[in-house]
């Protein structure tokens, strides 16, 4: 996992803003306080804020001071010199992010409770959210500590574990080579998201136009006469580097279709957040809208099929 930050390393000393915010303009006051919070400023006392000296912090505080002045407030920005070791240590403690890292580690470690129970794709999406939270915390962590390193290790270890769940080291059953795929019952598990919806669309659009799709509860056994897809132990599932949609295209000889290959990369990103794909954000928004709009799973598939039909034609 890599972390990107537009913050430069702190120089020596501190930037101090002393501000009197306009009490009759609550919107202005709220905007100033939220901006200072987003910068990672520490509040030393009412109206007194402090940040490490960096060019970006200096520019931000100067812009903030000008904004306050335009809105009937007053503010002054000073640069202080370094104090003695005890003073410096006390100020640095104002920027301690260790409790936020500790909360993140607890959340990440709790994901292990879902191993073998929860859908691996759902675990991957939760982990991705925690990775974004880590980026947000570390972007304002001017003095990285062991707590940051522990959080990064926890994320990296969880990512490796979940990737093994999402992409098991196996290949599809060789006995499927001669299996009749026409007019079949196809089954997958709830909840429905990108890979399951895209795979159902692929089946009905290209592989088995007469297919009946059956939605199973998370622990419900697959019917003996059904072809399972997109869950652990299914006839068609994720393999070491491919999601189910990509495995189905290969089995059906459709993987050379560039449009389907591109859709496969979009689906893989939406499931495991690996290699970014520019079109993925728009597809994700449409699928989220379909999930909210559809009254049941059959209607959700109908809405999703419209999205994938249009995407295929566009590609």
C-alpha positions in Angstrom: 0.0 0.0 0.0 1.3 3.5 -0.9 0.3 6.7 0.7 0.3 10.0 -1.2 0.5 13.3 0.5 0.8 16.9 -0.7 2.3 18.0 2.6 6.0 18.9 2.8 8.0 18.0 5.9 7.7 20.5 8.8 10.5 23.1 9.1 11.7 24.3 12.5 9.3 26.4 14.5 5.5 27.0 14.6 2.9 29.0 12.9 0.5 30.6 15.3 -2.9 32.1 14.3 -4.7 34.3 16.8 -8.2 35.0 15.5 -11.3 36.8 16.7 -14.1 35.3 14.6 -17.3 37.2 13.9 -20.0 35.9 16.2 -22.8 37.4 14.1 -21.7 35.3 11.1 -22.0 31.7 12.2 -21.5 30.4 8.6 -18.2 32.3 8.4 -17.1 31.0 11.8 -18.0 27.4 10.9 -16.1 27.6 7.6 -13.0 28.9 9.4 -13.1 26.2 12.0 -13.6 23.4 9.5 -10.8 24.7 7.3 -8.4 24.8 10.2 -9.5 21.3 11.2 -8.9 20.1 7.6 -5.4 21.6 7.8 -4.7 19.6 10.9 -4.3 22.7 13.1 -4.3 22.2 16.9 -6.4 24.4 19.1 -4.3 25.7 21.9 -7.1 27.8 23.5 -10.1 29.8 22.3 -9.1 31.6 19.1 -5.5 30.4 19.1 -4.4 27.8 16.6 -1.0 26.3 15.8 0.6 24.4 12.9 4.1 23.3 12.1 6.0 25.6 9.7 5.7 24.5 6.1 5.2 26.6 2.9 1.7 25.1 2.4 0.6 25.8 6.0 1.9 29.4 5.8 0.0 30.0 2.6 -3.2 28.4 3.9 -3.1 30.5 7.1 -2.5 33.7 5.2 -5.5 33.0 2.9 -7.6 32.2 6.0 -6.5 35.5 7.7 -7.5 37.4 4.6 -10.9 35.6 4.5 -11.5 36.4 8.2 -10.6 40.1 7.6 -13.1 40.3 4.7 -15.8 39.0 7.0 -15.6 41.4 9.9 -13.1 39.4 12.0 -9.5 39.9 13.0 -6.6 37.6 12.9 -2.8 37.6 13.1 -0.3 35.0 11.9 3.1 34.7 13.6 6.0 32.4 13.2 7.6 31.3 16.5 11.1 30.0 17.2 11.7 26.7 18.7 11.4 26.4 22.5 13.2 24.1 24.8 12.8 20.3 24.6 9.9 20.1 27.1 8.0 22.9 25.3 8.5 21.3 21.9 7.4 17.9 23.2 4.3 19.4 24.7 3.3 21.1 21.5 4.0 18.0 19.4 1.6 16.1 21.6 -1.2 18.4 20.4 -0.8 16.7 17.0 -0.8 13.1 18.3 -2.9 11.0 15.9 -2.2 7.7 17.7 -5.7 7.3 19.0 -7.1 7.5 15.5 -4.6 5.0 14.2 -5.5 2.7 17.1 -9.2 2.9 16.2 -8.4 2.1 12.6 -6.3 -0.9 13.6 -9.2 -2.3 15.7 -11.6 -1.9 12.7 -9.1 -3.6 10.4 -8.4 -6.5 12.7 -12.2 -7.0 13.2 -12.4 -7.9 9.6 -10.8 -11.3 10.4 -14.1 -12.3 12.1 -15.6 -12.3 8.6 -13.1 -14.6 7.0 -14.9 -17.6 5.7 -18.3 -16.1 6.6 -18.6 -12.7 4.9 -18.3 -12.2 1.1 -14.6 -11.6 0.3 -15.5 -8.8 -2.1 -17.4 -7.0 0.7 -14.5 -7.4 3.0 -12.2 -5.9 0.3 -14.5 -2.9 0.0 -14.5 -2.3 3.7 -10.7 -2.5 3.8 -10.4 0.0 0.9 -12.5 2.4 3.0 -10.0 2.0 5.9 -7.1 2.5 3.5 -8.7 5.9 2.6 -9.1 6.7 6.3 -5.4 5.9 6.8 -4.5 8.3 4.0 -6.6 11.0 5.5 -5.0 10.6 9.0 -1.5 10.3 7.7 -1.9 13.4 5.5 -2.3 15.4 8.7 0.3 13.5 10.7 3.2 15.9 10.9 5.2 13.8 13.2 4.9 10.1 12.1 5.2 7.6 15.0 5.1 3.9 15.6 1.3 4.1 15.7 1.3 5.1 12.0 3.7 2.2 11.2 1.5 -0.3 13.1 -1.6 0.9 11.2 0.2 0.5 7.9 1.3 -3.0 8.8 -2.2 -4.0 9.8 -3.6 -2.7 6.5 -1.0 -4.5 4.4 -1.5 -7.8 6.3 -5.3 -7.5 6.0 -4.9 -6.7 2.3 -2.8 -9.8 1.7 -5.2 -12.0 3.6 -8.3 -10.7 1.8 -6.6 -10.9 -1.6 -6.0 -14.6 -0.9 -9.8 -15.0 -0.1 -10.8 -13.0 -3.2 -8.4 -14.7 -5.5 -8.0 -18.3 -4.3 -5.0 -20.3 -5.7 -7.1 -22.6 -7.9 -8.3 -23.1 -11.4 -11.8 -23.9 -12.5 -12.9 -27.5 -12.5 -11.7 -29.2 -15.7 -14.9 -31.3 -15.8 -16.7 -28.1 -16.8 -15.1 -28.2 -20.2 -17.9 -30.2 -21.8 -20.8 -28.9 -19.7 -23.9 -27.8 -21.5 -24.4 -24.1 -20.7 -27.8 -23.6 -22.5 -31.1 -23.3 -20.8 -29.6 -23.8 -17.3 -30.4 -22.6 -13.8 -27.6 -20.3 -12.6 -27.3 -19.5 -9.0 -25.3 -16.9 -7.0 -25.5 -15.5 -3.5 -26.8 -12.2 -2.1 -25.8 -9.4 -1.7 -25.5 -8.5 -5.3 -22.8 -6.2 -6.5 -20.5 -5.6 -9.5 -19.1 -9.1 -10.2 -22.4 -11.0 -9.5 -24.5 -8.5 -11.5 -22.0 -8.3 -14.4 -21.7 -12.1 -14.5 -25.5 -12.5 -14.6 -25.6 -10.0 -17.4 -22.8 -11.8 -19.3 -24.6 -15.2 -18.9 -28.0 -13.9 -20.2 -26.5 -11.7 -22.9 -23.8 -13.9 -24.4 -23.6 -17.4 -22.8 -27.1 -18.7 -22.0 -29.9 -16.3 -23.3 -32.5 -18.8 -21.9 -30.9 -18.8 -18.4 -32.8 -18.6 -15.2 -30.9 -16.8 -12.4 -31.6 -17.8 -8.8 -30.5 -15.6 -5.9 -29.4 -17.5 -2.8 -29.1 -16.3 0.7 -25.5 -16.1 2.0 -25.4 -19.6 3.6 -28.0 -21.3 1.4 -26.7 -24.4 -0.4 -26.6 -24.3 -4.2 -29.4 -26.3 -5.8 -27.9 -29.6 -7.3 -29.1 -28.8 -10.8 -27.8 -25.3 -10.8 -24.5 -23.8 -12.1 -23.1 -21.7 -9.3 -21.2 -18.5 -9.9 -19.4 -15.8 -8.0 -19.1 -17.4 -4.5 -16.7 -19.7 -2.8 -17.1 -23.3 -4.0 -19.1 -22.3 -7.1 -18.7 -23.9 -10.5 -17.4 -20.5 -11.7 -15.6 -18.3 -9.2 -12.6 -16.1 -8.7 -9.2 -17.6 -9.4 -5.7 -16.3 -8.6 -5.9 -13.2 -10.7 -9.4 -13.0 -12.2 -12.9 -12.3 -10.9 -15.8 -14.5 -11.9 -16.8 -12.3 -14.8 -13.3 -12.7 -16.3 -13.4 -16.5 -15.7 -16.8 -16.8 -17.5 -15.5 -14.9 -20.5 -12.5 -17.2 -20.8 -14.6 -20.4 -20.3 -17.0 -19.2 -23.0 -14.2 -18.1 -25.4 -15.3 -14.4 -25.1 -12.1 -13.0 -23.5 -10.8 -11.8 -26.9 -13.6 -9.3 -27.1 -11.9 -6.0 -26.1 -15.2 -4.5 -24.8 -15.8 -7.5 -22.5 -12.1 -7.4 -21.4 -12.5 -3.7 -20.5 -15.7 -4.4 -18.6 -13.8 -7.2 -16.8 -11.1 -4.8 -15.6 -13.9 -2.4 -14.4 -15.6 -5.2 -12.5 -12.4 -6.3 -10.9 -11.6 -2.8 -9.7 -15.1 -2.4 -8.2 -14.6 -5.6 -6.3 -11.1 -5.5 -5.1 -9.9 -1.9 -5.8 -6.6 -3.0 -7.5 -5.7 -1.3 -10.8 -7.7 1.9 -11.2 -9.9 2.1 -14.3 -11.2 5.6 -15.4 -14.7 4.4 -16.3 -15.2 2.6 -13.0 -16.4 5.6 -11.1 -19.3 6.2 -13.5 -20.3 2.5 -13.5 -20.1 2.4 -9.7 -22.5 5.4 -9.4 -25.0 3.8 -11.8 -24.9 0.5 -9.9 -25.3 2.3 -6.6 -28.4 4.0 -8.1 -29.8 0.7 -9.3 -29.3 -0.9 -5.8 -31.3 2.0 -4.2 -34.0 2.1 -6.9 -34.7 -1.6 -7.3 -37.5 -3.1 -5.2 -36.0 -6.7 -5.4 -33.1 -8.6 -6.9 -34.8 -9.4 -10.2 -35.5 -5.7 -10.8 -31.9 -4.9 -9.7 -30.6 -7.2 -12.4 -32.8 -5.5 -15.0 -31.4 -2.1 -14.1 -27.8 -3.4 -14.0 -28.3 -5.1 -17.4 -29.2 -1.7 -18.9 -26.0 -0.2 -17.5 -23.8 -3.1 -18.9 -25.6 -3.1 -22.3 -24.9 0.6 -22.7 -21.4 0.2 -21.5 -20.7 -2.6 -23.9 -22.1 -0.6 -26.9 -20.0 2.4 -25.9 -16.8 0.3 -25.7 
